[in-house]
Amino acid sequence: MLAGDLGVTHEPLIMLSAIAGATSRIGIATSVLILPLYNPVVLAHQTATLDRLSRGRFTLGVGTGWDRSEFDAVGVPFGERGKRTGEYLRVLTSLWRGESEPRIGIAPRTAGGPPLWVGGRSDAALRRAVRFGSAWHGPVADPGELHGIRKRLTELADASGIERHPLLTSVAFVVPPGFSAIGRDPGRLLGGGRPTAASIVDELAALREAGLHACSIWLPVPGPAFADAMAWVAQEVLPEFD
């Protein structure tokens, strides 16, 4: 799929399959897969297979999407994306648990399927996260905003009689010192407009204190610089959270 001015991204499940085969310990996740663009029965089989081959290291992060051109390209009505997302989540979880009719069953069977991170900020999206998700997944700017998401998730869970509450996970853009961002401004950068390792670590620590469980770091830098930018994060940021 196209990613705006950030260029063309790899197909996520194929890319993660390659990563799973080349590694043995790291977790892998989609952040996020635009669920209404996919056939849910096919996707259930693909993700159950990836979950098995990665030995339980795979997490499926899903969202409804926002780019109408992607929906037009595959003939999916843009206005139905929320409804389809909810229905497809029901199909996925049902197939993973083996609750479907035998004629549309999948193999390999999984113990409930991979963890689901469900994105979106609307009440409808948050309800989907409460009903289906092991975690809510989306961008947050500060601890106060994270508290607001947690409060609304709790309210919706209580109103629906669901006892479990999804974890809070997030996405954040990072352009390390000395690197240049590619394309249009992707949004607020972690660590501010002139980030340092310390400012990035401080913001992540504050979010963790507010209840953030995991953060997906996106690096909007030119392709040739990506490996170096990722190495910088691994060396300067990740050791602070061991």
C-alpha positions as CSV (number, residue, x, y, z in Angstrom):
1,M,0.0,0.0,0.0
2,L,1.1,3.6,-0.5
3,A,2.1,5.5,2.6
4,G,1.6,9.1,1.3
5,D,4.8,11.0,1.0
6,L,6.7,8.5,3.0
7,G,6.8,6.2,0.0
8,V,5.8,2.6,-0.7
9,T,5.8,0.2,2.2
10,H,6.2,-3.6,2.0
11,E,3.2,-5.9,2.3
12,P,3.2,-6.4,6.1
13,L,2.5,-10.1,6.5
14,I,5.1,-11.2,3.9
15,M,7.7,-8.8,5.4
16,L,7.0,-10.1,9.0
17,S,7.2,-13.7,7.8
18,A,10.7,-13.0,6.5
19,I,11.6,-11.3,9.8
20,A,10.2,-14.2,11.8
21,G,12.3,-16.6,9.8
22,A,15.5,-14.6,10.4
23,T,15.0,-14.1,14.1
24,S,14.2,-16.2,17.2
25,R,13.3,-13.9,20.1
26,I,11.9,-10.5,19.0
27,G,8.2,-9.8,18.8
28,I,6.7,-8.8,15.5
29,A,3.5,-6.8,14.9
30,T,1.5,-4.9,12.3
31,S,1.1,-1.2,13.2
32,V,-1.3,-1.2,11.7
33,L,-2.9,-3.5,9.0
34,I,-6.0,-1.8,7.4
35,L,-8.4,-4.6,8.2
36,P,-11.4,-3.7,5.9
37,L,-9.1,-4.0,2.8
38,Y,-8.6,-7.8,3.5
39,N,-10.8,-10.9,3.1
40,P,-11.2,-11.9,6.7
41,V,-11.2,-15.7,6.1
42,V,-8.0,-15.5,4.1
43,L,-6.5,-13.2,6.7
44,A,-7.4,-15.5,9.5
45,H,-5.5,-18.3,7.8
46,Q,-2.5,-16.1,7.1
47,T,-2.2,-14.7,10.6
48,A,-2.8,-18.1,12.3
49,T,0.0,-19.5,10.1
50,L,2.3,-16.6,11.0
51,D,1.5,-16.9,14.7
52,R,2.4,-20.6,14.5
53,L,5.6,-20.2,12.5
54,S,6.8,-17.3,14.7
55,R,6.1,-19.5,17.8
56,G,3.7,-17.0,19.3
57,R,5.8,-13.8,18.6
58,F,3.2,-12.2,16.3
59,T,0.7,-9.5,17.2
60,L,-1.9,-8.3,14.8
61,G,-2.5,-4.6,15.0
62,V,-5.5,-3.4,13.0
63,G,-7.2,-0.1,12.0
64,T,-10.0,1.1,9.9
65,G,-7.9,3.2,7.5
66,W,-8.2,6.8,6.4
67,D,-6.9,7.0,2.8
68,R,-9.9,6.8,0.5
69,S,-7.6,6.1,-2.5
70,E,-6.6,2.7,-0.9
71,F,-10.2,1.7,-0.7
72,D,-11.0,2.8,-4.2
73,A,-8.0,0.8,-5.5
74,V,-9.4,-2.5,-4.2
75,G,-13.1,-1.7,-4.6
76,V,-14.1,-1.5,-0.9
77,P,-16.6,1.2,0.0
78,F,-14.8,3.8,2.1
79,G,-18.0,4.6,4.1
80,E,-18.3,0.9,5.3
81,R,-14.8,0.7,6.8
82,G,-16.0,0.9,10.4
83,K,-18.8,-1.7,10.0
84,R,-16.5,-4.0,8.1
85,T,-13.8,-3.7,10.7
86,G,-16.1,-4.8,13.5
87,E,-17.5,-7.7,11.5
88,Y,-14.1,-8.9,10.3
89,L,-12.8,-8.9,13.9
90,R,-15.7,-11.1,14.8
91,V,-14.9,-13.5,11.9
92,L,-11.1,-13.6,12.7
93,T,-11.6,-14.4,16.4
94,S,-14.3,-17.0,15.7
95,L,-12.1,-18.8,13.1
96,W,-9.0,-18.7,15.4
97,R,-11.1,-20.3,18.2
98,G,-12.4,-22.9,15.8
99,E,-16.0,-21.8,16.3
100,S,-16.9,-21.6,12.6
101,E,-18.6,-24.2,10.4
102,P,-16.1,-26.9,9.3
103,R,-16.3,-25.9,5.7
104,I,-14.6,-22.6,6.4
105,G,-12.4,-23.8,9.2
106,I,-8.7,-22.9,9.1
107,A,-5.4,-24.7,9.9
108,P,-3.3,-24.4,11.8
109,R,-5.5,-24.0,14.8
110,T,-4.3,-21.6,17.4
111,A,-5.1,-21.0,21.1
112,G,-7.4,-18.1,20.3
113,G,-5.2,-16.6,17.7
114,P,-2.5,-13.9,18.0
115,P,-3.0,-10.9,20.3
116,L,-5.1,-8.1,18.7
117,W,-4.2,-4.4,19.0
118,V,-7.2,-2.4,17.8
119,G,-6.7,1.2,16.7
120,G,-9.0,4.2,16.5
121,R,-10.2,7.1,18.7
122,S,-14.0,7.2,18.1
123,D,-16.3,5.5,20.6
124,A,-17.1,2.9,18.0
125,A,-13.4,2.1,17.6
126,L,-12.8,2.1,21.4
127,R,-15.8,-0.4,21.8
128,R,-14.1,-2.7,19.2
129,A,-10.9,-2.5,21.3
130,V,-12.8,-3.4,24.4
131,R,-14.7,-6.3,22.8
132,F,-11.9,-7.8,20.7
133,G,-8.5,-6.3,21.7
134,S,-5.8,-7.3,24.0
135,A,-4.7,-3.7,23.6
136,W,-5.8,-0.4,22.2
137,H,-3.3,1.0,19.7
138,G,-2.9,4.6,18.5
139,P,-1.0,7.9,18.6
140,V,-0.9,9.8,21.9
141,A,0.8,13.2,22.5
142,D,1.2,13.2,26.3
143,P,0.3,11.4,29.5
144,G,-2.9,13.4,29.9
145,E,-4.2,12.2,26.5
146,L,-3.3,8.7,27.5
147,H,-5.3,9.0,30.7
148,G,-8.3,10.2,28.7
149,I,-8.1,7.1,26.5
150,R,-7.8,4.8,29.5
151,K,-10.8,6.5,31.2
152,R,-13.0,6.1,28.1
153,L,-12.1,2.5,27.6
154,T,-13.0,1.8,31.2
155,E,-16.3,3.6,30.9
156,L,-17.2,1.6,27.7
157,A,-16.1,-1.7,29.3
158,D,-18.2,-1.1,32.4
159,A,-21.2,-0.1,30.3
160,S,-21.0,-3.3,28.2
161,G,-20.3,-5.5,31.2
162,I,-16.9,-6.6,30.0
163,E,-14.5,-7.2,32.8
164,R,-11.2,-7.2,31.0
165,H,-9.6,-3.9,30.0
166,P,-7.2,-3.7,27.0
167,L,-3.7,-2.6,27.5
168,L,-2.5,0.8,26.1
169,T,-0.1,0.8,23.2
170,S,1.0,3.7,21.0
171,V,2.8,4.8,17.9
172,A,5.3,7.6,17.8
173,F,7.5,9.2,15.1
174,V,11.2,9.7,15.8
175,V,13.7,11.5,13.8
176,P,17.1,11.0,15.6
177,P,19.5,14.0,16.0
178,G,21.5,14.4,12.8
179,F,18.9,12.8,10.6
180,S,16.4,14.5,8.2
181,A,12.7,13.7,7.9
182,I,11.5,12.5,4.6
183,G,8.3,13.9,2.9
184,R,5.7,15.9,4.7
185,D,5.6,16.3,8.5
186,P,4.2,13.0,9.8
187,G,2.9,14.8,13.0
188,R,4.4,15.5,16.4
189,L,7.8,14.0,16.8
190,L,8.7,12.2,20.0
191,G,11.2,14.3,22.0
192,G,10.1,17.6,20.3
193,G,11.3,19.4,17.2
194,R,15.0,19.2,18.2
195,P,15.0,15.8,19.9
196,T,17.8,14.3,21.9
197,A,18.2,10.9,23.4
198,A,17.3,12.3,26.8
199,S,14.2,14.1,25.6
200,I,12.9,11.0,23.8
201,V,13.6,8.8,26.8
202,D,11.9,11.3,29.2
203,E,8.8,11.4,27.1
204,L,8.6,7.6,26.8
205,A,9.2,7.3,30.6
206,A,6.3,9.7,31.3
207,L,4.0,7.7,29.0
208,R,5.0,4.5,30.7
209,E,4.3,6.0,34.1
210,A,0.9,6.9,32.8
211,G,0.2,3.3,31.8
212,L,1.6,2.8,28.3
213,H,2.4,-0.8,27.8
214,A,4.3,-0.7,24.4
215,C,5.3,1.9,21.8
216,S,5.7,1.4,18.1
217,I,8.5,3.8,16.9
218,W,8.2,4.9,13.3
219,L,11.3,6.4,11.6
220,P,10.3,8.7,8.7
221,V,13.8,9.0,7.3
222,P,15.2,8.4,3.8
223,G,15.6,4.7,3.0
224,P,19.4,4.7,2.9
225,A,19.5,6.2,6.4
226,F,16.9,3.8,8.0
227,A,19.3,1.2,9.3
228,D,21.5,3.9,10.9
229,A,18.4,5.5,12.5
230,M,17.2,2.2,13.8
231,A,20.6,1.5,15.2
232,W,20.6,4.9,17.0
233,V,17.3,4.1,18.7
234,A,18.6,0.6,19.7
235,Q,21.8,2.1,21.2
236,E,20.5,5.4,22.7
237,V,16.9,4.7,23.7
238,L,16.1,1.0,24.2
239,P,18.8,0.4,26.9
240,E,16.9,2.8,29.2
241,F,13.9,0.5,29.2
242,D,15.5,-2.9,29.8
